[in-house]
Amino acid sequence: MESRPMGLFRIDQNLEFVKLENLGEGTFAVVDLVKIIKPVPALLAVKSSPSPSSSIRKECRILRNFLGCPSIVQCHGEFMTIEHDVEYDNLFLEYVSGGNLLDLIYRYGGKIPESDVRRYTMMLLEGLYFVHKKGYVHCDIKPENVLVCPLDESGSCFTLKLADFGSAKEPGEQDPKRGCVRGTAPYMSPESMKHGQITGALDIWSLGCVVVEMLTGLHPWESSEDSATSNACSRDTPAIPRDISAAGTDFLKKCFDTDPHQRWTVDKLLWHPFVFS
């Protein structure tokens, strides 16, 4: 989706903001950094998509359930705008200034030391704990959907936040039809690719892929998306790095169990020696 022009937006007499810069563009939405002028000065992100946007409305509905959760990006409300006779659905989101996890991997020089990967993995597990506890499945865990929040002015200490719930599965929602991929193919589990089976086990598989990417700086399948789709449909698993600790190897094996019923849950992984020590 193309970005929209900067400028002053007056939603009503109580809400005014100005767009400062474009933060990202996807197929279905654009995210801009905005400065709130009224009622209280603040920096926020605004996610926008032509109305009606099922993903924007779903994301707002879901994020309302995680207000106050430090491991999940915060939502500050939704609103509609009309620009050049086009209606847009908009979502006010917490502005997270450190970019995403992919940016952080680059900042480390291409790969993250295992000691830091352990900490970041714990942060991701803490976010997934809240998601799964309320019956949701994120369905699209990948570095681009993990935001990095600096904790001090030096920018050397971070916390991670889960973002982009537009593809999430809500409690009671039916699984997609067989062959319909929900999420990003290289991070999808075999059962979700082959049978459209969407449970919390999918997020654990995706988490394992992200851990591999943090450790190696490489795509979990080290190949094109077409090849990754083929691999994800097979019984194969992403390669586990050889130069990591025994605890790291075991953690990834628990994430990559091809039987989703045997794959470890968030509750178990939170106590794994790789992250809990």
C-alpha positions as CSV (number, residue, x, y, z in Angstrom):
1,M,0.0,0.0,0.0
2,E,1.4,3.4,-0.9
3,S,2.2,6.0,1.7
4,R,0.0,9.0,2.1
5,P,1.0,12.7,2.2
6,M,2.2,14.3,5.4
7,G,0.2,17.2,7.0
8,L,-2.1,18.3,9.7
9,F,-5.1,16.1,10.6
10,R,-8.0,17.4,12.6
11,I,-10.3,14.5,13.6
12,D,-12.5,16.7,15.7
13,Q,-12.1,19.7,18.0
14,N,-10.4,17.6,20.6
15,L,-7.9,15.6,18.4
16,E,-5.3,17.1,16.1
17,F,-2.0,15.5,14.9
18,V,0.6,16.0,12.3
19,K,2.4,13.2,10.4
20,L,6.2,13.4,10.8
21,E,7.5,10.4,8.7
22,N,6.6,7.1,7.2
23,L,7.7,4.1,9.3
24,G,6.8,1.3,7.0
25,E,4.5,0.1,4.2
26,G,3.0,-3.3,3.8
27,T,0.6,-4.9,1.3
28,F,-2.5,-3.8,3.3
29,A,-1.4,-1.0,5.6
30,V,0.9,2.0,6.1
31,V,2.4,3.0,9.4
32,D,3.3,6.6,10.1
33,L,4.9,8.4,13.0
34,V,2.7,11.2,14.2
35,K,2.9,14.0,16.7
36,I,-0.3,14.6,18.7
37,I,-1.0,18.3,19.1
38,K,-4.3,18.1,20.9
39,P,-5.3,17.1,23.6
40,V,-1.8,16.3,24.9
41,P,1.5,16.4,23.0
42,A,2.8,12.9,22.3
43,L,4.5,10.7,19.7
44,L,2.4,7.8,18.4
45,A,2.4,5.5,15.4
46,V,-0.7,5.4,13.2
47,K,-1.5,2.3,11.2
48,S,-3.9,3.0,8.2
49,S,-5.7,1.0,5.6
50,P,-8.6,1.8,3.2
51,S,-11.9,1.1,4.9
52,P,-13.3,-1.4,5.6
53,S,-10.1,-3.1,6.8
54,S,-10.7,-6.4,8.5
55,S,-7.1,-6.6,9.7
56,I,-7.1,-3.1,11.2
57,R,-10.4,-3.8,13.0
58,K,-9.3,-7.2,14.2
59,E,-6.0,-5.8,15.5
60,C,-7.7,-3.2,17.5
61,R,-10.2,-5.7,18.9
62,I,-7.3,-8.0,19.9
63,L,-5.0,-5.4,21.3
64,R,-7.7,-4.1,23.7
65,N,-7.2,-7.4,25.5
66,F,-3.6,-6.6,26.2
67,L,-3.7,-3.1,27.7
68,G,-0.8,-2.7,30.1
69,C,1.1,-5.7,28.9
70,P,4.8,-4.7,28.6
71,S,5.6,-7.4,26.1
72,I,2.9,-6.4,23.5
73,V,2.7,-3.1,21.6
74,Q,-0.1,-1.0,23.1
75,C,-3.1,0.3,21.2
76,H,-4.5,3.8,21.9
77,G,-7.7,3.6,19.9
78,E,-9.1,3.6,16.4
79,F,-10.7,6.3,14.2
80,M,-11.7,7.0,10.6
81,T,-10.5,9.6,8.2
82,I,-11.5,10.7,4.7
83,E,-8.7,11.7,2.3
84,H,-9.4,12.6,-1.3
85,D,-12.9,10.9,-1.0
86,V,-11.3,7.7,0.3
87,E,-12.2,6.4,3.8
88,Y,-9.4,5.0,5.9
89,D,-9.5,2.9,9.1
90,N,-6.7,4.1,11.5
91,L,-5.2,2.7,14.6
92,F,-3.2,4.7,17.2
93,L,-0.3,2.5,18.4
94,E,2.5,2.9,20.8
95,Y,5.5,4.3,19.1
96,V,8.5,2.0,19.6
97,S,11.6,3.9,18.5
98,G,14.1,1.1,18.2
99,G,12.8,-0.4,14.9
100,N,12.2,-4.1,14.7
101,L,14.2,-7.2,15.5
102,L,15.6,-7.5,12.0
103,D,17.1,-4.0,12.5
104,L,18.5,-5.1,15.8
105,I,20.2,-8.1,14.2
106,Y,21.9,-5.8,11.7
107,R,22.9,-3.4,14.6
108,Y,24.7,-6.3,16.2
109,G,26.7,-6.8,13.0
110,G,24.6,-9.7,11.5
111,K,24.2,-12.0,14.4
112,I,23.4,-11.7,18.1
113,P,25.6,-13.4,20.8
114,E,23.9,-16.3,22.5
115,S,23.9,-14.6,25.9
116,D,21.7,-11.8,24.5
117,V,19.6,-14.2,22.4
118,R,18.7,-16.0,25.6
119,R,17.4,-12.7,27.1
120,Y,15.5,-11.7,24.0
121,T,13.9,-15.2,23.7
122,M,12.6,-14.9,27.2
123,M,11.0,-11.6,26.3
124,L,9.3,-13.2,23.3
125,L,8.1,-16.1,25.5
126,E,6.7,-13.6,28.0
127,G,4.7,-11.9,25.2
128,L,3.5,-15.3,23.8
129,Y,2.5,-16.4,27.3
130,F,-0.1,-13.6,27.5
131,V,-1.3,-14.2,23.9
132,H,-1.8,-17.9,24.4
133,K,-3.3,-17.5,27.9
134,K,-6.2,-15.5,26.4
135,G,-6.7,-18.1,23.7
136,Y,-5.1,-16.3,20.7
137,V,-2.5,-17.5,18.2
138,H,-0.4,-14.8,16.8
139,C,0.2,-16.7,13.5
140,D,2.9,-14.4,12.2
141,I,5.9,-14.4,14.6
142,K,8.9,-13.1,12.6
143,P,11.7,-10.5,13.2
144,E,9.7,-7.8,11.3
145,N,6.8,-8.2,13.7
146,V,8.9,-7.9,16.9
147,L,9.5,-4.2,17.9
148,V,12.6,-3.0,19.8
149,C,12.1,-0.6,22.6
150,P,15.2,1.2,24.0
151,L,15.2,1.3,27.8
152,D,17.7,4.1,28.2
153,E,19.1,7.1,26.4
154,S,22.3,5.2,25.4
155,G,20.2,2.8,23.2
156,S,22.2,-0.2,24.4
157,C,19.5,-1.8,26.5
158,F,16.3,-3.1,24.9
159,T,13.0,-4.8,25.5
160,L,11.1,-6.6,22.8
161,K,7.4,-6.2,22.0
162,L,5.1,-8.4,19.9
163,A,3.3,-6.4,17.2
164,D,1.1,-6.9,14.1
165,F,-1.9,-9.0,15.1
166,G,-3.7,-8.6,11.9
167,S,-3.3,-12.3,11.0
168,A,-4.0,-13.6,14.5
169,K,-6.4,-16.4,15.2
170,E,-9.1,-15.4,17.8
171,P,-10.7,-17.8,20.3
172,G,-13.4,-19.9,18.6
173,E,-12.3,-18.9,15.1
174,Q,-12.1,-21.8,12.6
175,D,-8.9,-22.9,11.1
176,P,-8.2,-21.7,7.5
177,K,-9.0,-24.0,4.6
178,R,-6.3,-26.5,3.7
179,G,-3.6,-24.9,1.6
180,C,-4.4,-21.4,2.8
181,V,-1.4,-20.0,4.5
182,R,-2.0,-17.6,7.4
183,G,1.2,-15.7,8.2
184,T,4.6,-15.8,6.5
185,A,5.5,-19.1,4.8
186,P,9.1,-19.6,5.9
187,Y,8.1,-19.3,9.6
188,M,5.0,-21.6,9.4
189,S,5.0,-25.0,10.9
190,P,4.4,-28.2,8.9
191,E,0.9,-28.8,10.3
192,S,-0.2,-25.3,9.4
193,M,1.2,-25.5,5.9
194,K,-0.1,-29.0,5.1
195,H,-3.4,-29.1,7.0
196,G,-4.2,-25.5,7.9
197,Q,-4.0,-26.5,11.6
198,I,-3.6,-23.4,13.7
199,T,-2.8,-23.8,17.4
200,G,-0.3,-22.2,19.8
201,A,2.2,-24.8,18.6
202,L,2.5,-22.8,15.4
203,D,3.8,-19.8,17.3
204,I,6.4,-22.0,19.1
205,W,7.7,-23.3,15.7
206,S,7.9,-19.7,14.5
207,L,9.7,-18.7,17.7
208,G,12.3,-21.3,17.0
209,C,12.8,-19.9,13.5
210,V,13.4,-16.4,15.0
211,V,15.9,-17.8,17.5
212,V,17.9,-19.4,14.7
213,E,17.8,-16.1,12.8
214,M,19.0,-14.2,15.8
215,L,21.9,-16.6,16.3
216,T,23.0,-16.9,12.7
217,G,21.7,-13.8,11.0
218,L,20.4,-16.1,8.3
219,H,16.9,-16.8,7.1
220,P,15.6,-19.9,8.9
221,W,15.7,-21.9,5.7
222,E,18.6,-20.1,4.0
223,S,16.7,-20.1,0.8
224,S,14.0,-18.3,-1.3
225,E,10.4,-18.2,0.0
226,D,9.4,-20.8,-2.6
227,S,11.9,-23.3,-1.3
228,A,11.0,-22.4,2.2
229,T,7.4,-23.1,1.5
230,S,8.3,-26.5,0.2
231,N,10.5,-27.3,3.2
232,A,7.8,-26.2,5.6
233,C,5.4,-28.6,4.0
234,S,7.8,-31.5,4.5
235,R,8.9,-33.3,7.7
236,D,12.2,-31.3,7.7
237,T,13.1,-28.7,10.3
238,P,15.3,-25.7,10.0
239,A,19.0,-26.5,10.7
240,I,20.1,-26.0,14.3
241,P,23.3,-24.0,14.5
242,R,26.2,-26.2,15.5
243,D,28.1,-23.7,17.5
244,I,25.5,-23.0,20.2
245,S,25.2,-24.5,23.7
246,A,23.6,-27.8,24.6
247,A,20.8,-25.9,26.2
248,G,20.2,-23.9,23.0
249,T,20.2,-27.0,20.9
250,D,17.7,-28.7,23.2
251,F,15.5,-25.6,23.3
252,L,15.3,-25.5,19.5
253,K,14.6,-29.2,19.3
254,K,11.6,-28.6,21.6
255,C,10.4,-25.8,19.3
256,F,10.9,-27.9,16.1
257,D,9.2,-31.1,17.1
258,T,7.2,-32.0,14.0
259,D,4.4,-33.4,16.1
260,P,2.5,-30.3,17.3
261,H,1.1,-32.2,20.3
262,Q,4.7,-33.0,21.5
263,R,6.1,-29.6,20.8
264,W,6.7,-27.7,24.0
265,T,4.3,-25.0,25.1
266,V,5.1,-21.5,26.2
267,D,4.6,-22.6,29.9
268,K,7.3,-25.3,29.6
269,L,9.7,-23.2,27.5
270,L,9.7,-20.4,30.1
271,W,11.4,-22.9,32.5
272,H,13.9,-24.2,30.0
273,P,17.6,-23.8,31.0
274,F,18.2,-21.9,27.8
275,V,16.2,-18.9,29.1
276,F,15.7,-19.6,32.8
277,S,19.0,-19.8,34.6
